[in-house]
Amino acid sequence: MVPAGTSVAVTGTFARMPAASGDDEVLELLDRTVDAVAAALDRFADESPERWRDGGERAGQYALDLVADRAALDVLDGAVLDGSPVGVLSEESGLRGTDRPVVVVVDPVDGSTNASRRIPWYACSLAAVDGEGVRASVVANLATGVRYRALRGGGATRDGRRITCSDQGALSGAVLVLNGYAGAHAGWRQYRTLGAMALDLCAVADGTFDGSMDCTVDAIHPWDYLGGLLVLTEAGGHVGDLHDRPLVELTTDTRRTLVTAGSAELFAVLLDRRRSMPPGRPAPAAP
């Protein structure tokens, strides 16, 4: 069981554990949920194109977020894993059923501002969490269809092909993906800022980028990073919080500041550089 607020994993590189029986069933549920979200957004775009950029019910939310969340919950509500209904922690609809053996952490549309403007870097991110941590995850780019999957102890794939991280160890040779604005060059070769944390982590996992750095201050939640986190660690990468806080906490108010890298050498350098940056401020909500 995973009670609300309980940490079930530690920072740094996660321990590699054997895949569990029933993992195919977990992945199948996550895949069905992604498929439902993608289909719902396609219908929304076809039937109500004038509403594609509309706001939702709170600051930073879009109508498309609510459409995607309803589609995800239609699949997850009543779903059964390990003999019990699943719990859900969703960015859009909150937390329910954290006393259940498996809780699915849902970001229906990670990068919804990108989605609202048709910038093809936004995803549905799902992570199934049990008493040992993140058990399985699926992150799908909803614009391109590229799909990442990972199983604890079973590796990570991109569209069915096994992926591994970059082995770049020197900061001077590294190309990074940043969340937010660094404020100054910190010695890396180049960087990009793309706007969807789940896909950023997956792009480190498949070697597109050598590492990532969150330049905001405690602005990202578990639904932003847990799906990509398992993909990254199963691809051999390293991830940690700026203040060494646990990464797997099932609460709506958990916020973290992440640094990642494919290699241990680059991870250590990036963490040190991030800790030496000026304090900065949290990222503003999308209009």
N, C-alpha and C positions, 0 to 999 in steps of 0.2 A: 504494500500500500504506500501511496505517496501523499501524505497530508499536506495541506496548503502551507507554504512557507518553509517546508523542509528541504534542505539541500540533499541531493542524492548523487552528486558527483563533485569532483574537485577540479580546480584550475589546472592549467598546464596540459600536457598531452595525456589523454585518457588512457587508462589501462586497456589493452586489447584483450577481449574476452571471447570465448567460444560463442558462435551463433547458437541461439536457442531453438528448440523445436517450436513449430508454429510461426516462425518468422515469415514464411511465405504468405501466410494469412494476413499478417500485419501489413506487409508491403502491398498486398492486393487491396486492402481497405484504403490505404493511403493513395494508391493509384486511382481507385474509383472516385475518391474525393476530388483529386486534381481534375479528373475527366469531367466531373459534374460542374466544377467551378468554371473550367474552360468553356463548356457548352453554354452555361448560363450567361457568361459574359458575351459570347458570340451572339446569343439571342438578344441581349440587351443592346448591343451595338447595332444590330439589324433593325430592331423594333423601335428603339428610342435613341437614335443617334444624337438628337439635340440635347439629350440629358447626360451625355458621356462625361462632360466636365462639371456637372452639377455637384454641389456640396452635399454632404450627408446630414447627420443629426448633431454633430459636434464639430468643433474646430479641428482641422486637419483630416477630416473624413470626407470621402466622396460617395456619391450614390452607387458607383460601381463596387465600392467596398462592401456595401450592404447587400447588393445582389450576390456577390461572391460568397459572403458569409452565409446567407440563407441556403445557397446551394451546398456548401460544405456541411452545414448542420443537418440538411435533409439526409445526407449519407451517414453521418456520424451518430446522430441521435438514434438510439436503438441498436447500433452496431455492437456486436459481442466479440470480445477477445479474451482468451484464457478463461472462458466460462463465465465472464461477467460483462455487463455493458461498459462501454468506454466512458471515461471522463473527458472533458474538453476544457481547454484554456484558449480562448480566441481573442485576438486583438479587438474585434468588433463587438462581441457579445459576452465577454467575460469568462468567468470560471464556474464550472459545475462538476460535481462528481470526483473530487480529488481523493476520495476514499477508495476509489476503484483501482484494480491492479494495473491498468494501463490508462494513461491520460494522453490524449492527442493535443499537441500544442499547434495552433492554427494561425497563420497569417494569410488570410484569403488572397490579398493582393499586396505583396511586399513591393514597395516602389509605386504606390498608387498615383503620385504626382506624375511620374513618368508615364504611367498608363493613361492618365487623363489627357496627356499631350501626345500620345502615340509614340513615345520614345521607347524603342523595343528592348527595354531592360527592366522588366517587372515580372514577378513570379508569384505562384502559389507555393507556400512553404509549410510543410507538415512534419512534425516530429512526434513519434510515439515514445512516451516516457514510462518506464516501470520503476520498480524499487531499486534497480541497479544503475539507473541513469537513462540516457537516450538509447533506445533499443533499435529503432529504425527511422529512416527519414526519406522523404521525397521532396525535391525542389524542382519545379518545372517553370521554365521561362514561358509565360503565357503568350508572348508575342512571336516567338520562334519555334516553340514546341520542344526545345532541348530539355531533356529530363535527366536529373541526377537522382541516384538512389544509393542508399547506404544501409548496411546492417552491422550492428555491433559485432565485431569479430569476423565479419564476412566481407570486408572491403567496400569500395565505392565504385560506382560506374557512371559514365555519361552516355546516355542512349545505348546502354547495354555493354559498353566497352570499359574495361577496368582502367582506372585513372590513378596517377601518382603525382605528387607535388614536385615542384622545381627543387633542385638541390643548390640553388644559388646561396652562397654564404656571405658574400661581400655586399655591404650596403651600396657601395659605389657602382655596382653592376646590377642593382635590383630595380625592377619596375613594379611599383606598388599601386594598389587601389586604396583610395582614402575615402573615409566617410566624414564629410565636413571639410573645412578649410584649415590647412596646417598653419598658415600665417607666415611661414618662411620655409625656404629650402633647407632640408635637414640632411643632405648628403647622398640621397638616393639618385639613381640614374634618371628616372622619369616617374611620373605618377599620373593617374587618372582618378576622377571623382564621378561616379556613375549613378548613385542614388537608389540602390536596392541591396541591402546588407546580405540577404540570403544568397543572391547571385554573386555578390562580391566574394563571399567565402568559398562558394563552389568554383569560382574562377581561380582562386588560389589552389584549391584542391586539384584542379586539372592542369596546373602549371601555366595557365594564361598569365597570371601574375605571380610574382615571387613571394609576396606578402601583402598584408593589409594593416591599416592603422585607423582607428576611430579617433578623429580629432575633435569630436564633440565631448561633452562632459556628461556622463551617465544619461544618455539620451536614447539608448536602445534597450528593448525589452526581450524577454526570452523568445517570444514569437518571431522577433526579427532575426535571431541568430541560431536557435537550436537545430533547425533543419540543416542549415549549411554547416554547422559545427560538426555534426557526425560525419557528413560527407568529407570534410577537411581532415578530421582526425583519422578516419578509416583510409584516407589516401596517404597517410603518413605525416600529416602536418602537425603544427604546434599552435596552440591558442591559449591565451590567458587574459585575465582582467587586469587593468591598470593597478588595482589595489589588492590583487590576489584574493578576490572574493569568489565564492562558489558560482559556477556558471549555470547549474541546473537548479533553479528554484521556481516552484510553480505558484507565483503570486502575480497579481496584476500590477503591483508597484515595484517589482524588481527592475532595476536599471543598472547597466554595466557599461564599461568602456573597454573595448576589445583591441588586442593586437594579435596578429597571426603571421605565420611564415611557414614555408615549406621545410626549411632547414632549421635545426636547432641553433646554429650560429647566427643566422639572420634574425631569428626570433629574439634572441638575447639582446642583440644590438637595437632592434626596433623598440623593444620594451624599455630599454634604457633611454632611448631618444624621446619616446613618448612621455616618460616620467620627468624628463628635463624641460618639457615644453611649458610655456606660461599657462596658467589655469584655464583661461578661455571661458566659454559659457555654453549652455545647452543649445542645441539647434532649435530654431523656431519651428512652430507647427506650420504645415502647409496652409495656404489661404483657402 
